[in-house]
């Protein structure tokens, strides 16, 4: 499959513990609007980082990346760096501050064939219409991916994971959240500790399901050599 999720989930859990002192609390101050765009490769890599709020990523047919949304509280800026093959979008929060207030709620349009990487802490992530590789993770936010992708890797510590559509390879996991996936023909690896797993596919090319204390429900045929 895509990579060692057990190691990654363990690292995310450690990071969550270290970031307790940086708990983000939304404030009521007026939001600041964000609207930026720049040309981008139709098959490049897009990397997005945020702490709190929401990240909605939508694939489109333009060779361009567009960002719209709002920032609040202590957020300083959005770093938006584009290159020939890689774009990085980072929500910048104050450093060396025990308590951070505010959140970023962004809608980001990217070329649909992009390779997408999103990392958040307490923000929820929603991805649709992206056909390249999708790798998304949030520590306490929910993660949703819809559409047909080249591959999907989605993880959360306490948030729920929902996949609809699929990819030849799907790797999903959560420690205490629910894991749910719907699709056609895929190789699937799903893991949780105390949450539930619910998988329904027309056919599994390969299947690996692990749960410590949660229920697992699997529906679908297994390929003859799966």
Residue pairs with C-beta under 8 A, 6 or more apart in sequence:
1 169
1 171
1 187
1 189
1 208
2 135
2 151
2 153
2 169
2 171
3 153
3 171
5 153
5 155
5 171
5 173
5 189
5 191
6 191
8 137
8 155
9 155
9 157
9 173
9 175
9 191
12 137
12 139
12 155
12 157
13 157
13 175
15 121
15 139
16 121
16 139
16 140
16 157
19 121
19 139
21 98
21 99
22 51
22 97
22 98
22 99
22 100
23 99
23 100
24 51
24 52
24 100
24 101
24 102
24 103
24 121
24 122
25 73
25 99
25 100
25 101
26 52
26 72
26 73
26 101
26 102
26 103
27 72
27 73
27 101
27 102
29 72
29 73
30 72
31 70
31 71
31 72
32 70
32 71
32 72
33 69
33 70
34 67
34 68
34 69
34 70
34 71
34 78
34 104
34 106
35 67
35 68
36 66
36 67
36 78
36 80
37 64
37 65
37 66
37 67
38 64
38 65
38 80
38 82
38 87
39 63
39 64
39 65
39 82
40 46
40 63
40 64
40 65
40 82
40 87
40 110
40 111
40 114
41 63
41 84
41 85
41 111
41 114
42 63
42 111
42 113
42 114
43 111
43 113
43 114
43 115
43 132
44 83
44 84
44 85
44 86
44 87
44 111
44 114
44 115
45 85
45 86
45 87
45 114
45 115
45 116
45 117
46 57
46 65
46 86
46 87
46 89
46 108
46 110
46 114
46 115
46 116
46 117
47 86
47 87
47 88
47 89
47 117
47 118
48 55
48 57
48 88
48 89
48 90
48 108
48 116
48 117
48 118
48 119
49 88
49 89
49 90
49 91
49 118
49 119
49 120
50 90
50 91
50 104
50 106
50 119
50 120
50 121
50 123
51 91
51 93
51 100
51 103
51 104
51 120
51 121
51 122
51 123
52 100
52 102
52 103
52 104
52 121
52 122
52 123
53 91
53 103
53 104
53 105
53 106
53 123
54 103
54 104
54 105
54 106
54 123
54 124
54 125
54 126
54 141
55 104
55 106
55 108
55 118
55 120
55 123
55 124
55 125
55 126
56 106
56 107
56 108
56 125
56 126
56 127
57 108
57 109
57 110
57 116
57 118
57 125
57 126
57 127
57 128
57 130
58 107
58 108
58 109
58 110
58 128
58 129
58 130
59 109
59 110
59 111
59 112
59 113
59 114
59 128
59 129
59 130
59 131
59 147
60 109
60 110
60 111
60 112
60 129
61 111
61 112
62 109
62 111
63 111
64 109
64 111
65 82
65 87
65 89
65 108
65 109
65 110
65 111
66 108
66 109
67 78
67 80
67 89
67 106
67 107
67 108
68 106
68 107
68 108
69 104
69 105
69 106
69 107
70 104
70 105
71 78
71 91
71 102
71 103
71 104
72 102
72 103
72 104
73 100
73 101
73 102
73 103
74 93
74 94
74 97
74 100
74 101
74 102
75 91
75 92
75 93
75 102
75 103
75 104
76 92
76 93
76 94
77 92
78 89
78 90
78 91
78 92
78 104
78 106
79 88
79 89
79 90
79 92
80 87
80 88
80 89
81 87
81 88
81 89
87 110
89 108
91 104
91 106
93 100
93 102
94 100
103 123
104 123
110 116
110 130
112 129
112 130
112 131
112 132
113 131
113 132
114 130
114 132
115 132
115 133
115 135
116 127
116 130
116 132
116 133
116 134
116 135
116 136
117 135
117 136
118 125
118 127
118 135
118 136
118 137
118 138
119 136
119 137
119 138
120 137
120 138
120 139
120 141
121 138
121 139
121 140
121 141
122 138
122 139
122 140
122 141
123 138
123 141
124 138
124 141
124 142
124 143
124 144
124 159
125 136
125 138
125 141
125 142
125 143
125 144
126 143
126 144
126 145
127 134
127 136
127 144
127 145
127 146
127 147
128 145
128 146
128 147
129 146
129 147
130 147
130 149
131 147
131 148
131 149
131 150
132 149
132 150
133 149
133 150
133 151
134 145
134 149
134 150
134 151
134 152
134 153
134 154
134 167
135 153
135 154
136 143
136 145
136 153
136 154
136 155
137 143
137 154
137 155
137 156
138 155
138 156
138 159
139 156
139 157
139 158
139 159
140 156
140 157
140 158
140 159
141 156
141 159
142 156
142 159
142 160
142 161
142 162
142 177
143 154
143 155
143 156
143 159
143 160
143 161
143 162
144 161
144 162
144 163
144 164
145 152
145 154
145 162
145 163
145 164
145 165
146 163
146 164
146 165
147 165
148 165
148 166
148 167
149 165
149 166
149 167
150 167
150 168
151 167
151 168
151 169
151 170
151 171
152 163
152 166
152 167
152 169
152 170
152 171
152 172
153 170
153 171
153 172
154 161
154 163
154 171
154 172
154 173
155 161
155 172
155 173
155 174
156 174
156 175
156 177
157 174
157 175
157 176
157 177
158 174
158 175
158 176
158 177
159 174
159 177
160 174
160 177
160 178
160 179
160 180
160 195
161 172
161 173
161 174
161 177
161 178
161 179
161 180
161 181
162 180
162 181
163 170
163 172
163 180
163 181
163 182
163 183
164 181
164 182
164 183
165 182
165 183
166 181
166 182
166 183
166 184
166 185
166 186
166 201
167 183
167 186
168 185
168 186
168 187
168 205
169 186
169 187
170 181
170 183
170 186
170 187
170 188
170 189
170 190
171 188
171 189
171 190
172 179
172 181
172 188
172 189
172 190
172 191
173 179
173 189
173 190
173 191
173 192
174 191
174 192
174 195
175 192
175 193
175 194
175 195
176 192
176 193
176 194
176 195
177 192
177 195
178 192
178 195
178 196
178 197
178 198
179 190
179 191
179 192
179 195
179 196
179 197
179 198
180 197
180 198
180 199
181 188
181 190
181 198
181 199
181 200
181 201
182 200
182 201
183 200
183 201
183 202
184 201
184 202
184 203
185 201
185 202
185 203
185 204
185 205
186 201
186 204
186 205
187 204
187 205
187 206
187 207
187 226
188 199
188 201
188 204
188 206
188 207
188 208
188 209
189 207
189 208
189 209
190 197
190 199
190 208
190 209
190 210
190 216
191 197
191 209
191 210
191 211
192 210
192 211
192 212
192 214
193 211
193 212
193 213
193 214
194 212
194 213
194 214
195 211
195 214
196 211
196 214
196 215
196 216
196 217
197 209
197 211
197 214
197 215
197 216
197 217
197 218
198 216
198 217
199 207
199 209
199 216
199 217
199 218
199 219
199 220
200 218
200 219
200 220
201 219
201 220
202 220
202 221
203 220
203 221
203 222
203 223
204 220
204 221
204 222
204 223
204 226
205 223
205 226
206 223
206 226
207 218
207 222
207 226
209 216
209 218
